[in-house]
Amino acid sequence: MVRRLALFLLLVIAAAATAHDALANPARIIILRHGEKGDAYRLCDVGVQRSLALAGRYLGRGAEASLFAGGEPDAFFVITLHTLELASPAATTWRKPLIMYSVLPRRGQSAADTTRALNERTREATADVLSKWSGKTVVMVWEHHHIADAALEASFPDQKVTLRQLLNLDAVEPKTTVPKTWPGDLRLFLDRRLQRRIAPPRPLRDDQADLRGALCAAAVERLGRDERAAERLPELGGPANSAPPSPGGGGSPA
């Protein structure tokens, strides 16, 4: 069983690829994915610890290595329950609301329907960010497939469905700054403005992280067994699967 103890990559970009775009775009956009999941509805203990560490180290008021030195974030955008839970500690320290373009897990909803909902809400959120937050600093905590995913983008060739496409992140130099598929296990995040690599927070000692990571993995495995058992009872239905959404397979919002 593989434990994934670092399930986010964070990118800080200077917006405005062209002079025209610069008139309306945010001055800065910070993008990161959620932490480790316990199930379709909540983060596991390691994910919760990561949300607190991110607030204390980088994203919260008075953070040790604040990304907002001399300023503050103007808005926090989220899309799923997992992203809401990750962003909440940091947003709370700034007394900022969370702007949620919500896609929630629903019993019986197909993976294709979930993906289409995430596509639509990602487009709506991006339109909001680009039209209403000119010159501001915006934090987007997002479902990672809809940050950048080459397979997802190929599945919708006539649409823009990821932040990579909608924010023109593929134009950020160097080209390798924004991956075509957002990784799930990198232990570094990139600060585009500062041009340096930063080690992510380690909220737990390694031995604690290993133990709690194993407990989270065991909880997910138990959840999977419960779901498979529930699926054998069609009259009751089963809870939403905790796997990430894909255009053709089972899953719920990551």
MOHU-V689929 format. One record per residue. RES is the residue in one letter. SS is DSSP state (H for helix, E for strand, L for the rest). NEAR is the number of other ideal C-beta (glycine too) atoms within 12 Angstrom. D_LAST is the distance of its C-alpha to the last C-alpha in Angstrom with 2 decimals. Layout:
res: {RES:RES}
ss: {SS:SS}
near: {NEAR:NEAR}
d_last: {D_LAST:D_LAST}
This chain:
res: {M:V:R:R:L:A:L:F:L:L:L:V:I:A:A:A:A:T:A:H:D:A:L:A:N:P:A:R:I:I:I:L:R:H:G:E:K:G:D:A:Y:R:L:C:D:V:G:V:Q:R:S:L:A:L:A:G:R:Y:L:G:R:G:A:E:A:S:L:F:A:G:G:E:P:D:A:F:F:V:I:T:L:H:T:L:E:L:A:S:P:A:A:T:T:W:R:K:P:L:I:M:Y:S:V:L:P:R:R:G:Q:S:A:A:D:T:T:R:A:L:N:E:R:T:R:E:A:T:A:D:V:L:S:K:W:S:G:K:T:V:V:M:V:W:E:H:H:H:I:A:D:A:A:L:E:A:S:F:P:D:Q:K:V:T:L:R:Q:L:L:N:L:D:A:V:E:P:K:T:T:V:P:K:T:W:P:G:D:L:R:L:F:L:D:R:R:L:Q:R:R:I:A:P:P:R:P:L:R:D:D:Q:A:D:L:R:G:A:L:C:A:A:A:V:E:R:L:G:R:D:E:R:A:A:E:R:L:P:E:L:G:G:P:A:N:S:A:P:P:S:P:G:G:G:G:S:P:A}
ss: {L:L:L:L:L:L:L:L:L:L:E:E:E:E:L:L:L:L:H:H:H:H:L:L:L:L:L:E:E:E:E:E:E:L:L:L:E:L:L:L:L:L:E:L:H:H:H:H:H:H:H:H:H:H:H:H:H:H:H:L:L:L:L:L:L:L:L:L:L:L:L:L:L:L:E:E:E:E:L:L:H:H:H:H:H:H:H:H:H:H:H:H:H:L:L:L:L:E:E:E:L:L:L:L:L:L:L:L:L:L:H:H:H:H:H:H:H:H:H:H:H:H:H:H:H:H:H:H:H:H:H:H:L:L:L:L:E:E:E:E:E:E:L:H:H:H:L:L:L:H:H:H:H:H:H:L:L:L:L:L:L:L:H:H:H:H:L:L:H:H:H:L:L:L:H:H:H:L:L:L:L:L:L:L:L:L:L:E:E:E:E:L:L:L:L:E:E:E:E:L:L:L:L:L:L:H:H:H:H:H:H:H:H:H:H:H:H:H:H:H:H:H:H:H:H:H:H:H:H:H:H:L:L:L:L:L:L:L:L:L:L:L:L:L:L:L:L:L:L:L:L:L:L:L}
near: {13:13:23:29:33:31:37:45:33:44:41:37:39:27:36:23:18:12:9:11:19:16:15:21:30:34:26:33:43:45:50:44:47:46:47:40:44:29:30:36:23:28:39:38:29:38:43:27:32:45:41:29:30:44:37:24:28:37:42:32:23:17:25:17:22:28:36:31:16:7:16:26:38:26:30:44:44:40:45:45:34:43:47:35:36:45:46:33:34:41:33:21:26:27:13:28:17:30:28:29:33:25:37:25:35:21:19:19:26:21:29:20:22:39:37:24:29:44:36:24:33:46:26:25:41:37:19:25:37:31:17:20:28:22:20:28:34:40:42:48:49:48:51:43:42:51:46:35:36:21:22:40:30:18:23:26:13:10:21:24:35:40:46:34:29:33:39:24:34:24:19:27:15:12:12:12:26:33:25:21:22:37:26:27:19:25:21:18:34:32:29:26:23:20:14:14:18:27:18:30:34:21:29:25:11:13:11:17:30:17:19:29:34:23:24:36:27:19:26:31:21:18:28:23:16:22:28:16:14:20:20:13:13:9:8:14:15:26:26:35:34:35:23:37:40:26:28:15:19:28:31:39:46:44}
d_last: {19.34:17.63:16.52:14.23:15.67:14.82:11.23:12.02:14.59:16.29:18.67:21.42:23.16:26.41:25.93:28.64:29.34:32.48:35.13:34.31:30.62:31.78:33.40:30.23:27.30:26.01:27.86:24.79:21.04:18.83:15.32:12.87:9.26:8.08:9.87:9.86:8.13:10.82:9.31:7.19:9.21:10.01:10.27:12.94:16.30:15.85:12.84:15.15:18.01:16.30:15.72:19.42:20.56:19.05:20.87:24.01:24.18:22.97:21.51:23.50:27.09:29.51:27.00:28.88:27.88:26.80:25.37:27.31:30.79:33.30:30.84:27.70:24.44:25.05:21.64:18.04:15.47:11.93:9.66:7.18:8.54:7.00:8.50:11.45:12.14:12.29:14.51:16.67:19.14:20.03:20.42:22.53:24.95:25.71:26.02:23.66:21.61:17.93:17.75:14.76:14.10:12.14:9.84:9.68:9.17:12.65:14.82:16.05:13.97:13.84:11.20:13.61:13.77:10.08:10.31:13.60:12.54:10.05:13.07:15.48:13.97:13.47:17.12:18.27:16.92:18.45:21.66:21.84:21.42:24.03:26.49:26.65:26.15:28.97:29.94:27.32:24.72:21.16:18.04:14.70:11.60:8.92:5.61:7.31:8.15:9.74:11.62:13.43:13.23:16.70:15.96:13.94:16.77:19.32:18.04:18.89:22.08:23.57:20.76:19.07:15.32:14.09:15.33:17.37:19.27:19.50:20.67:22.80:21.37:22.86:26.18:25.65:28.29:28.31:26.23:24.44:23.03:19.88:18.62:18.14:14.89:12.95:13.50:11.40:14.53:17.02:19.03:20.41:19.51:21.86:23.92:25.27:27.90:29.29:29.12:28.35:25.85:24.80:23.79:20.69:21.45:22.07:21.93:23.29:26.12:25.27:26.61:24.59:21.34:22.22:23.00:20.02:17.70:19.57:19.26:15.47:15.54:18.16:16.30:13.38:16.27:18.03:15.16:15.16:18.93:18.87:16.68:19.07:21.93:20.77:20.44:24.12:24.94:24.35:26.26:23.78:20.50:17.50:14.47:11.07:9.89:7.23:6.97:4.76:6.70:10.13:13.30:15.14:13.37:11.81:8.24:6.22:3.79:0.00}
